[in-house]
Amino acid sequence: MEKDFKFINQKDIYQYKFYMIPKELFVNERYVSLSPAAILLYGILLDRLTLSIKNNWVDKKRKYLFNIYKKRNRKHTAYFR
């Protein structure tokens, strides 16, 4: 069975994409009531926000915005301060 398992090396790690989830959501008592799905959703939204910051997608009030694609040809825009 060991022959079937491929270990990841330093060169391979760059082919994967990861979501960043703040450790604070797991260790702070304030967030203990959050479900795992809510924590994962936060990580996904944080990823979209960093893309918006990178591309300077802001509105006139300096709120960052990003697009969420729900279904084919439907686009929703969310705002962050």
Biopython code that builds the backbone (N, CA, C, O; Angstrom):
import numpy as np
from Bio.PDB.StructureBuilder import StructureBuilder

atoms = [
    (1, "MET", "N", (0.810, -1.192, 0.000)),
    (1, "MET", "CA", (0.000, 0.000, 0.000)),
    (1, "MET", "C", (0.861, 1.265, 0.000)),
    (1, "MET", "O", (0.433, 2.281, -0.549)),
    (2, "GLU", "N", (2.028, 1.242, 0.581)),
    (2, "GLU", "CA", (2.895, 2.414, 0.602)),
    (2, "GLU", "C", (3.273, 2.873, -0.799)),
    (2, "GLU", "O", (3.479, 4.066, -1.023)),
    (3, "LYS", "N", (3.365, 1.953, -1.736)),
    (3, "LYS", "CA", (3.733, 2.317, -3.098)),
    (3, "LYS", "C", (2.639, 3.134, -3.784)),
    (3, "LYS", "O", (2.930, 3.910, -4.694)),
    (4, "ASP", "N", (1.382, 2.969, -3.358)),
    (4, "ASP", "CA", (0.268, 3.682, -3.971)),
    (4, "ASP", "C", (0.151, 5.121, -3.476)),
    (4, "ASP", "O", (-0.465, 5.956, -4.139)),
    (5, "PHE", "N", (0.727, 5.410, -2.335)),
    (5, "PHE", "CA", (0.616, 6.739, -1.741)),
    (5, "PHE", "C", (1.750, 7.616, -2.237)),
    (5, "PHE", "O", (2.920, 7.251, -2.131)),
    (6, "LYS", "N", (1.396, 8.789, -2.787)),
    (6, "LYS", "CA", (2.415, 9.714, -3.280)),
    (6, "LYS", "C", (2.563, 10.866, -2.289)),
    (6, "LYS", "O", (1.604, 11.589, -2.018)),
    (7, "PHE", "N", (3.743, 11.027, -1.763)),
    (7, "PHE", "CA", (4.009, 12.112, -0.843)),
    (7, "PHE", "C", (4.140, 13.419, -1.612)),
    (7, "PHE", "O", (4.583, 13.436, -2.760)),
    (8, "ILE", "N", (3.752, 14.505, -0.970)),
    (8, "ILE", "CA", (3.861, 15.823, -1.577)),
    (8, "ILE", "C", (5.220, 16.407, -1.198)),
    (8, "ILE", "O", (5.602, 16.414, -0.028)),
    (9, "ASN", "N", (5.933, 16.887, -2.191)),
    (9, "ASN", "CA", (7.211, 17.523, -1.899)),
    (9, "ASN", "C", (7.117, 19.034, -2.121)),
    (9, "ASN", "O", (6.070, 19.541, -2.523)),
    (10, "GLN", "N", (8.182, 19.729, -1.866)),
    (10, "GLN", "CA", (8.179, 21.190, -1.933)),
    (10, "GLN", "C", (7.814, 21.694, -3.326)),
    (10, "GLN", "O", (7.117, 22.702, -3.449)),
    (11, "LYS", "N", (8.255, 21.034, -4.343)),
    (11, "LYS", "CA", (7.968, 21.454, -5.717)),
    (11, "LYS", "C", (6.485, 21.285, -6.048)),
    (11, "LYS", "O", (5.910, 22.107, -6.762)),
    (12, "ASP", "N", (5.867, 20.223, -5.532)),
    (12, "ASP", "CA", (4.471, 19.937, -5.839)),
    (12, "ASP", "C", (3.483, 20.859, -5.143)),
    (12, "ASP", "O", (2.360, 21.029, -5.617)),
    (13, "ILE", "N", (3.878, 21.452, -4.038)),
    (13, "ILE", "CA", (2.942, 22.217, -3.218)),
    (13, "ILE", "C", (2.372, 23.417, -3.966)),
    (13, "ILE", "O", (1.261, 23.847, -3.659)),
    (14, "TYR", "N", (3.085, 23.964, -4.922)),
    (14, "TYR", "CA", (2.635, 25.148, -5.638)),
    (14, "TYR", "C", (1.535, 24.866, -6.645)),
    (14, "TYR", "O", (0.937, 25.805, -7.170)),
    (15, "GLN", "N", (1.251, 23.617, -6.928)),
    (15, "GLN", "CA", (0.172, 23.308, -7.864)),
    (15, "GLN", "C", (-1.193, 23.297, -7.182)),
    (15, "GLN", "O", (-2.220, 23.234, -7.858)),
    (16, "TYR", "N", (-1.215, 23.356, -5.860)),
    (16, "TYR", "CA", (-2.465, 23.327, -5.107)),
    (16, "TYR", "C", (-2.852, 24.723, -4.657)),
    (16, "TYR", "O", (-1.991, 25.562, -4.393)),
    (17, "LYS", "N", (-4.135, 24.963, -4.573)),
    (17, "LYS", "CA", (-4.654, 26.218, -4.040)),
    (17, "LYS", "C", (-5.281, 25.922, -2.690)),
    (17, "LYS", "O", (-5.860, 24.855, -2.487)),
    (18, "PHE", "N", (-5.163, 26.875, -1.763)),
    (18, "PHE", "CA", (-5.669, 26.686, -0.415)),
    (18, "PHE", "C", (-6.528, 27.867, 0.000)),
    (18, "PHE", "O", (-6.315, 28.995, -0.446)),
    (19, "TYR", "N", (-7.492, 27.599, 0.852)),
    (19, "TYR", "CA", (-8.261, 28.656, 1.481)),
    (19, "TYR", "C", (-7.627, 28.970, 2.829)),
    (19, "TYR", "O", (-7.260, 28.059, 3.572)),
    (20, "MET", "N", (-7.500, 30.247, 3.146)),
    (20, "MET", "CA", (-6.973, 30.655, 4.445)),
    (20, "MET", "C", (-8.139, 30.822, 5.409)),
    (20, "MET", "O", (-9.096, 31.541, 5.122)),
    (21, "ILE", "N", (-8.052, 30.168, 6.527)),
    (21, "ILE", "CA", (-9.053, 30.317, 7.574)),
    (21, "ILE", "C", (-8.309, 30.731, 8.836)),
    (21, "ILE", "O", (-7.434, 30.005, 9.307)),
    (22, "PRO", "N", (-8.651, 31.895, 9.386)),
    (22, "PRO", "CA", (-7.931, 32.361, 10.585)),
    (22, "PRO", "C", (-8.062, 31.373, 11.744)),
    (22, "PRO", "O", (-9.153, 30.888, 12.043)),
    (23, "LYS", "N", (-6.961, 31.091, 12.374)),
    (23, "LYS", "CA", (-6.930, 30.183, 13.516)),
    (23, "LYS", "C", (-7.834, 30.685, 14.637)),
    (23, "LYS", "O", (-8.363, 29.895, 15.420)),
    (24, "GLU", "N", (-8.003, 31.973, 14.707)),
    (24, "GLU", "CA", (-8.842, 32.615, 15.721)),
    (24, "GLU", "C", (-10.261, 32.024, 15.736)),
    (24, "GLU", "O", (-10.886, 31.934, 16.792)),
    (25, "LEU", "N", (-10.756, 31.629, 14.576)),
    (25, "LEU", "CA", (-12.107, 31.059, 14.503)),
    (25, "LEU", "C", (-12.203, 29.701, 15.201)),
    (25, "LEU", "O", (-13.301, 29.255, 15.531)),
    (26, "PHE", "N", (-11.089, 29.057, 15.423)),
    (26, "PHE", "CA", (-11.078, 27.751, 16.066)),
    (26, "PHE", "C", (-10.730, 27.822, 17.553)),
    (26, "PHE", "O", (-11.133, 26.951, 18.324)),
    (27, "VAL", "N", (-9.995, 28.837, 17.953)),
    (27, "VAL", "CA", (-9.484, 28.862, 19.327)),
    (27, "VAL", "C", (-10.148, 29.895, 20.230)),
    (27, "VAL", "O", (-10.048, 29.786, 21.452)),
    (28, "ASN", "N", (-10.812, 30.878, 19.675)),
    (28, "ASN", "CA", (-11.438, 31.925, 20.479)),
    (28, "ASN", "C", (-12.848, 31.493, 20.892)),
    (28, "ASN", "O", (-13.636, 31.050, 20.056)),
    (29, "GLU", "N", (-13.156, 31.622, 22.168)),
    (29, "GLU", "CA", (-14.471, 31.237, 22.701)),
    (29, "GLU", "C", (-15.614, 32.000, 22.028)),
    (29, "GLU", "O", (-16.744, 31.516, 21.961)),
    (30, "ARG", "N", (-15.309, 33.174, 21.541)),
    (30, "ARG", "CA", (-16.340, 33.994, 20.889)),
    (30, "ARG", "C", (-16.966, 33.288, 19.681)),
    (30, "ARG", "O", (-18.140, 33.500, 19.378)),
    (31, "TYR", "N", (-16.195, 32.463, 19.003)),
    (31, "TYR", "CA", (-16.649, 31.833, 17.767)),
    (31, "TYR", "C", (-17.022, 30.362, 17.942)),
    (31, "TYR", "O", (-17.209, 29.655, 16.952)),
    (32, "VAL", "N", (-17.133, 29.896, 19.165)),
    (32, "VAL", "CA", (-17.388, 28.483, 19.421)),
    (32, "VAL", "C", (-18.732, 28.026, 18.844)),
    (32, "VAL", "O", (-18.897, 26.845, 18.538)),
    (33, "SER", "N", (-19.684, 28.936, 18.692)),
    (33, "SER", "CA", (-21.004, 28.557, 18.186)),
    (33, "SER", "C", (-21.061, 28.464, 16.660)),
    (33, "SER", "O", (-22.063, 28.011, 16.106)),
    (34, "LEU", "N", (-19.997, 28.887, 15.978)),
    (34, "LEU", "CA", (-19.989, 28.807, 14.516)),
    (34, "LEU", "C", (-19.891, 27.352, 14.061)),
    (34, "LEU", "O", (-19.134, 26.557, 14.618)),
    (35, "SER", "N", (-20.660, 27.032, 13.057)),
    (35, "SER", "CA", (-20.603, 25.682, 12.502)),
    (35, "SER", "C", (-19.377, 25.544, 11.603)),
    (35, "SER", "O", (-18.839, 26.550, 11.139)),
    (36, "PRO", "N", (-18.931, 24.319, 11.352)),
    (36, "PRO", "CA", (-17.815, 24.137, 10.416)),
    (36, "PRO", "C", (-18.121, 24.709, 9.026)),
    (36, "PRO", "O", (-17.226, 25.211, 8.345)),
    (37, "ALA", "N", (-19.384, 24.629, 8.614)),
    (37, "ALA", "CA", (-19.759, 25.185, 7.309)),
    (37, "ALA", "C", (-19.600, 26.707, 7.303)),
    (37, "ALA", "O", (-19.150, 27.278, 6.310)),
    (38, "ALA", "N", (-19.964, 27.364, 8.401)),
    (38, "ALA", "CA", (-19.824, 28.820, 8.482)),
    (38, "ALA", "C", (-18.356, 29.222, 8.463)),
    (38, "ALA", "O", (-17.999, 30.222, 7.841)),
    (39, "ILE", "N", (-17.514, 28.468, 9.126)),
    (39, "ILE", "CA", (-16.080, 28.751, 9.139)),
    (39, "ILE", "C", (-15.491, 28.566, 7.747)),
    (39, "ILE", "O", (-14.672, 29.373, 7.307)),
    (40, "LEU", "N", (-15.896, 27.522, 7.062)),
    (40, "LEU", "CA", (-15.428, 27.292, 5.690)),
    (40, "LEU", "C", (-15.915, 28.402, 4.765)),
    (40, "LEU", "O", (-15.154, 28.887, 3.928)),
    (41, "LEU", "N", (-17.166, 28.804, 4.907)),
    (41, "LEU", "CA", (-17.700, 29.893, 4.094)),
    (41, "LEU", "C", (-16.901, 31.171, 4.321)),
    (41, "LEU", "O", (-16.620, 31.900, 3.370)),
    (42, "TYR", "N", (-16.536, 31.449, 5.559)),
    (42, "TYR", "CA", (-15.711, 32.621, 5.854)),
    (42, "TYR", "C", (-14.393, 32.550, 5.086)),
    (42, "TYR", "O", (-13.945, 33.550, 4.525)),
    (43, "GLY", "N", (-13.774, 31.374, 5.060)),
    (43, "GLY", "CA", (-12.523, 31.209, 4.320)),
    (43, "GLY", "C", (-12.690, 31.445, 2.830)),
    (43, "GLY", "O", (-11.826, 32.043, 2.189)),
    (44, "ILE", "N", (-13.795, 30.978, 2.284)),
    (44, "ILE", "CA", (-14.057, 31.181, 0.852)),
    (44, "ILE", "C", (-14.288, 32.661, 0.561)),
    (44, "ILE", "O", (-13.759, 33.192, -0.416)),
    (45, "LEU", "N", (-15.080, 33.331, 1.409)),
    (45, "LEU", "CA", (-15.326, 34.761, 1.208)),
    (45, "LEU", "C", (-14.057, 35.581, 1.404)),
    (45, "LEU", "O", (-13.844, 36.571, 0.706)),
    (46, "LEU", "N", (-13.224, 35.181, 2.336)),
    (46, "LEU", "CA", (-11.953, 35.864, 2.538)),
    (46, "LEU", "C", (-11.074, 35.730, 1.295)),
    (46, "LEU", "O", (-10.374, 36.673, 0.925)),
    (47, "ASP", "N", (-11.107, 34.580, 0.660)),
    (47, "ASP", "CA", (-10.358, 34.358, -0.571)),
    (47, "ASP", "C", (-10.851, 35.292, -1.673)),
    (47, "ASP", "O", (-10.050, 35.885, -2.395)),
    (48, "ARG", "N", (-12.168, 35.420, -1.798)),
    (48, "ARG", "CA", (-12.740, 36.316, -2.807)),
    (48, "ARG", "C", (-12.384, 37.775, -2.501)),
    (48, "ARG", "O", (-12.138, 38.563, -3.415)),
    (49, "LEU", "N", (-12.357, 38.126, -1.216)),
    (49, "LEU", "CA", (-12.014, 39.491, -0.829)),
    (49, "LEU", "C", (-10.570, 39.812, -1.185)),
    (49, "LEU", "O", (-10.287, 40.909, -1.669)),
    (50, "THR", "N", (-9.655, 38.884, -0.958)),
    (50, "THR", "CA", (-8.255, 39.140, -1.298)),
    (50, "THR", "C", (-8.089, 39.327, -2.809)),
    (50, "THR", "O", (-7.234, 40.099, -3.243)),
    (51, "LEU", "N", (-8.890, 38.634, -3.608)),
    (51, "LEU", "CA", (-8.866, 38.823, -5.057)),
    (51, "LEU", "C", (-9.353, 40.231, -5.409)),
    (51, "LEU", "O", (-8.795, 40.886, -6.290)),
    (52, "SER", "N", (-10.398, 40.687, -4.714)),
    (52, "SER", "CA", (-10.916, 42.032, -4.957)),
    (52, "SER", "C", (-9.884, 43.093, -4.590)),
    (52, "SER", "O", (-9.724, 44.078, -5.310)),
    (53, "ILE", "N", (-9.185, 42.898, -3.478)),
    (53, "ILE", "CA", (-8.154, 43.845, -3.058)),
    (53, "ILE", "C", (-7.022, 43.863, -4.083)),
    (53, "ILE", "O", (-6.523, 44.924, -4.457)),
    (54, "LYS", "N", (-6.628, 42.680, -4.526)),
    (54, "LYS", "CA", (-5.542, 42.573, -5.510)),
    (54, "LYS", "C", (-5.897, 43.307, -6.804)),
    (54, "LYS", "O", (-5.039, 43.943, -7.417)),
    (55, "ASN", "N", (-7.167, 43.218, -7.218)),
    (55, "ASN", "CA", (-7.615, 43.842, -8.471)),
    (55, "ASN", "C", (-8.180, 45.247, -8.279)),
    (55, "ASN", "O", (-8.643, 45.874, -9.232)),
    (56, "ASN", "N", (-8.138, 45.736, -7.036)),
    (56, "ASN", "CA", (-8.637, 47.070, -6.704)),
    (56, "ASN", "C", (-10.097, 47.267, -7.115)),
    (56, "ASN", "O", (-10.462, 48.297, -7.682)),
    (57, "TRP", "N", (-10.910, 46.276, -6.826)),
    (57, "TRP", "CA", (-12.344, 46.360, -7.119)),
    (57, "TRP", "C", (-13.043, 47.022, -5.944)),
    (57, "TRP", "O", (-13.461, 46.345, -5.005)),
    (58, "VAL", "N", (-13.170, 48.331, -5.994)),
    (58, "VAL", "CA", (-13.814, 49.091, -4.932)),
    (58, "VAL", "C", (-14.868, 50.002, -5.549)),
    (58, "VAL", "O", (-14.774, 50.385, -6.715)),
    (59, "ASP", "N", (-15.878, 50.343, -4.743)),
    (59, "ASP", "CA", (-16.881, 51.277, -5.231)),
    (59, "ASP", "C", (-16.537, 52.686, -4.775)),
    (59, "ASP", "O", (-15.467, 52.917, -4.210)),
    (60, "LYS", "N", (-17.441, 53.628, -5.018)),
    (60, "LYS", "CA", (-17.174, 55.034, -4.698)),
    (60, "LYS", "C", (-16.998, 55.277, -3.207)),
    (60, "LYS", "O", (-16.322, 56.228, -2.814)),
    (61, "LYS", "N", (-17.592, 54.435, -2.372)),
    (61, "LYS", "CA", (-17.497, 54.598, -0.917)),
    (61, "LYS", "C", (-16.328, 53.808, -0.323)),
    (61, "LYS", "O", (-16.248, 53.633, 0.893)),
    (62, "ARG", "N", (-15.431, 53.338, -1.177)),
    (62, "ARG", "CA", (-14.261, 52.554, -0.777)),
    (62, "ARG", "C", (-14.621, 51.226, -0.137)),
    (62, "ARG", "O", (-13.866, 50.702, 0.682)),
    (63, "LYS", "N", (-15.772, 50.680, -0.507)),
    (63, "LYS", "CA", (-16.132, 49.335, -0.069)),
    (63, "LYS", "C", (-15.624, 48.360, -1.126)),
    (63, "LYS", "O", (-15.808, 48.566, -2.326)),
    (64, "TYR", "N", (-14.989, 47.307, -0.657)),
    (64, "TYR", "CA", (-14.524, 46.292, -1.598)),
    (64, "TYR", "C", (-15.710, 45.463, -2.064)),
    (64, "TYR", "O", (-16.622, 45.174, -1.289)),
    (65, "LEU", "N", (-15.689, 45.088, -3.319)),
    (65, "LEU", "CA", (-16.772, 44.278, -3.840)),
    (65, "LEU", "C", (-16.202, 43.098, -4.600)),
    (65, "LEU", "O", (-15.078, 43.136, -5.099)),
    (66, "PHE", "N", (-16.992, 42.065, -4.676)),
    (66, "PHE", "CA", (-16.581, 40.914, -5.458)),
    (66, "PHE", "C", (-17.804, 40.214, -6.000)),
    (66, "PHE", "O", (-18.921, 40.393, -5.514)),
    (67, "ASN", "N", (-17.567, 39.424, -7.004)),
    (67, "ASN", "CA", (-18.657, 38.720, -7.668)),
    (67, "ASN", "C", (-18.729, 37.288, -7.183)),
    (67, "ASN", "O", (-17.714, 36.610, -7.017)),
    (68, "ILE", "N", (-19.949, 36.849, -6.962)),
    (68, "ILE", "CA", (-20.204, 35.465, -6.582)),
    (68, "ILE", "C", (-21.087, 34.872, -7.672)),
    (68, "ILE", "O", (-22.150, 35.410, -7.980)),
    (69, "TYR", "N", (-20.651, 33.780, -8.242)),
    (69, "TYR", "CA", (-21.433, 33.137, -9.283)),
    (69, "TYR", "C", (-22.234, 32.000, -8.668)),
    (69, "TYR", "O", (-21.678, 30.999, -8.216)),
    (70, "LYS", "N", (-23.553, 32.175, -8.660)),
    (70, "LYS", "CA", (-24.427, 31.180, -8.050)),
    (70, "LYS", "C", (-24.790, 30.099, -9.062)),
    (70, "LYS", "O", (-24.633, 28.908, -8.792)),
    (71, "LYS", "N", (-25.264, 30.509, -10.197)),
    (71, "LYS", "CA", (-25.613, 29.586, -11.269)),
    (71, "LYS", "C", (-25.125, 30.182, -12.575)),
    (71, "LYS", "O", (-24.739, 31.349, -12.634)),
    (72, "ARG", "N", (-25.145, 29.397, -13.587)),
    (72, "ARG", "CA", (-24.674, 29.851, -14.887)),
    (72, "ARG", "C", (-25.378, 31.151, -15.295)),
    (72, "ARG", "O", (-26.604, 31.251, -15.249)),
    (73, "ASN", "N", (-24.587, 32.127, -15.690)),
    (73, "ASN", "CA", (-25.054, 33.423, -16.170)),
    (73, "ASN", "C", (-25.761, 34.269, -15.124)),
    (73, "ASN", "O", (-26.437, 35.235, -15.478)),
    (74, "ARG", "N", (-25.625, 33.934, -13.848)),
    (74, "ARG", "CA", (-26.181, 34.764, -12.791)),
    (74, "ARG", "C", (-25.027, 35.228, -11.916)),
    (74, "ARG", "O", (-24.230, 34.422, -11.436)),
    (75, "LYS", "N", (-24.952, 36.508, -11.720)),
    (75, "LYS", "CA", (-23.852, 37.063, -10.954)),
    (75, "LYS", "C", (-24.423, 37.902, -9.814)),
    (75, "LYS", "O", (-25.326, 38.713, -10.021)),
    (76, "HIS", "N", (-23.897, 37.703, -8.626)),
    (76, "HIS", "CA", (-24.283, 38.489, -7.465)),
    (76, "HIS", "C", (-23.049, 39.248, -6.982)),
    (76, "HIS", "O", (-21.933, 38.730, -7.017)),
    (77, "THR", "N", (-23.264, 40.455, -6.542)),
    (77, "THR", "CA", (-22.151, 41.259, -6.031)),
    (77, "THR", "C", (-22.341, 41.458, -4.543)),
    (77, "THR", "O", (-23.436, 41.787, -4.085)),
    (78, "ALA", "N", (-21.285, 41.260, -3.799)),
    (78, "ALA", "CA", (-21.302, 41.470, -2.340)),
    (78, "ALA", "C", (-20.330, 42.589, -2.016)),
    (78, "ALA", "O", (-19.362, 42.813, -2.742)),
    (79, "TYR", "N", (-20.589, 43.281, -0.932)),
    (79, "TYR", "CA", (-19.758, 44.416, -0.530)),
    (79, "TYR", "C", (-19.129, 44.159, 0.828)),
    (79, "TYR", "O", (-19.740, 43.543, 1.700)),
    (80, "PHE", "N", (-17.907, 44.634, 1.000)),
    (80, "PHE", "CA", (-17.199, 44.579, 2.271)),
    (80, "PHE", "C", (-16.633, 45.954, 2.566)),
    (80, "PHE", "O", (-16.261, 46.682, 1.646)),
    (81, "ARG", "N", (-16.565, 46.307, 3.802)),
    (81, "ARG", "CA", (-15.923, 47.558, 4.208)),
    (81, "ARG", "C", (-14.475, 47.296, 4.519)),
    (81, "ARG", "O", (-13.745, 48.218, 4.882)),
]
sb = StructureBuilder()
sb.init_structure("model")
sb.init_model(0)
sb.init_chain("A")
sb.init_seg("    ")
for serial, (resi, resn, name, xyz) in enumerate(atoms, 1):
    if name == "N":
        sb.init_residue(resn, " ", resi, " ")
    sb.init_atom(name, np.array(xyz, "f"), 0.0, 1.0, " ", f" {name:<3s}", serial, name[0])
structure = sb.get_structure()
